[in-house]
Amino acid sequence: MKKIKILAESDKMIINKIKEKIKIKSSRFSENPLEDYFYNNNKKYIDKWEHYFDIYHKHFKKFRNNEVTVLEFGVFKGGSLQMWKDYFGKKARIIGVDINPECEKLTEDQIEVYIGDQENRDFLKSLMKKIGPVDVVIEDGGHQMKQQIHTFEEVFPHVKQDGVFLIEDLHTSYWEDYEGGLKKEGTFIEYAKNLIDSINAHWTPEVEINSYTKTVSSMHIYPSIIVFDKGCFKGSKPVQSGICE
Ligand SMILES: C[S@@+](CC[C@H](N)C(=O)[O-])C[C@H]1O[C@@H](n2cnc3c(N)ncnc32)[C@H](O)[C@@H]1O
């Protein structure tokens, strides 16, 4: 009898230690639910870079648990779609796009998958017609320059006011295998540099005011990622305060 009691006590200790370990593991990432999900993921495979999670959470948290439409280019094994579903919550509509027809079978409750080539503008046009306006875009597809530029140009106009377009893996703009190269014309990074001029077109007649001047409220540049906020700059005027001696 005594032996059984001692064993039960030691079992309790072991269970408590495991509980403590689990607590430590999950509280390690409690600041960022995406990181928490990713490092505890035992569902479908996800392929990301570790510094992305902070950027995602910073720009996406305002959409959580709302009726949002989230569009991700690049489905691969479907793991990131499941992560977005968990992160954005039960009211979210998650849409994946991939060129690989195999990805079609990764549809599930709340998750739709469309098959097509993101470089093809006609496909993108018909996709956006089908799915309607979106709140959040994550561009994680083929990472070739034309794919990225065509996707931005065809999809950004369909991002809702206050929505977000995040494009990742932009290091490919520097990599030859992806038609990249430092300051090479045609890369997404060079394209984005021109978009900085477009945002500032109000300040110089040398730059034409275009749709991006009117609809990109801000651009956030990170290593490998740019986040575009959809919004409207309503103009500005110089203002002063304080003592000028
Ligand atoms: C980096 S993986 C996506 C990873 C996924 N988002 C994740 O986080 O686990 C890139 C995907 O883009 C797809 N892809 C490649 N070229 C494409 C194209 N032209 N149009 C659409 N998808 C493409 C590939 O089939 C692949 O599944």
The ligand as a MOL file (V3000), in Angstrom:
LIG
                    3D

  0  0  0     0  0            999 V3000
M  V30 BEGIN CTAB
M  V30 COUNTS 27 29 0 0 0
M  V30 BEGIN ATOM
M  V30 1 C 7.0370 29.4970 -50.0620 0
M  V30 2 S 5.7700 28.4330 -50.6070 0 CHG=1
M  V30 3 C 4.3970 28.9910 -49.6770 0
M  V30 4 C 4.5600 28.6900 -48.2340 0
M  V30 5 C 3.3220 28.8580 -47.3980 0
M  V30 6 N 2.7270 30.1560 -47.5230 0
M  V30 7 C 3.7280 28.6240 -45.9500 0
M  V30 8 O 3.9330 29.6300 -45.2260 0
M  V30 9 O 3.8600 27.4860 -45.5520 0 CHG=-1
M  V30 10 C 5.5210 29.0650 -52.2170 0
M  V30 11 C 4.3160 28.4970 -52.9750 0
M  V30 12 O 4.1160 29.3450 -54.1140 0
M  V30 13 C 3.6230 28.5460 -55.1650 0
M  V30 14 N 3.8820 29.2080 -56.4530 0
M  V30 15 C 5.0350 29.2060 -57.1860 0
M  V30 16 N 4.8670 29.8890 -58.3210 0
M  V30 17 C 3.5860 30.3440 -58.3220 0
M  V30 18 C 2.8190 31.1080 -59.2340 0
M  V30 19 N 3.3330 31.5390 -60.3830 0
M  V30 20 N 1.5270 31.3890 -58.9220 0
M  V30 21 C 0.9930 30.9540 -57.7530 0
M  V30 22 N 1.6760 30.2120 -56.8540 0
M  V30 23 C 2.9590 29.9170 -57.1250 0
M  V30 24 C 4.3630 27.2200 -55.0140 0
M  V30 25 O 3.6240 26.1810 -55.6380 0
M  V30 26 C 4.4600 27.0820 -53.4880 0
M  V30 27 O 3.4260 26.2670 -52.9960 0
M  V30 END ATOM
M  V30 BEGIN BOND
M  V30 1 1 1 2
M  V30 2 1 2 3
M  V30 3 1 2 10
M  V30 4 1 3 4
M  V30 5 1 4 5
M  V30 6 1 5 6
M  V30 7 1 5 7
M  V30 8 2 7 8
M  V30 9 1 7 9
M  V30 10 1 10 11
M  V30 11 1 11 12
M  V30 12 1 11 26
M  V30 13 1 12 13
M  V30 14 1 13 14
M  V30 15 1 13 24
M  V30 16 1 14 15
M  V30 17 1 14 23
M  V30 18 2 15 16
M  V30 19 1 16 17
M  V30 20 1 17 18
M  V30 21 2 17 23
M  V30 22 1 18 19
M  V30 23 2 18 20
M  V30 24 1 20 21
M  V30 25 2 21 22
M  V30 26 1 22 23
M  V30 27 1 24 25
M  V30 28 1 24 26
M  V30 29 1 26 27
M  V30 END BOND
M  V30 END CTAB
M  END
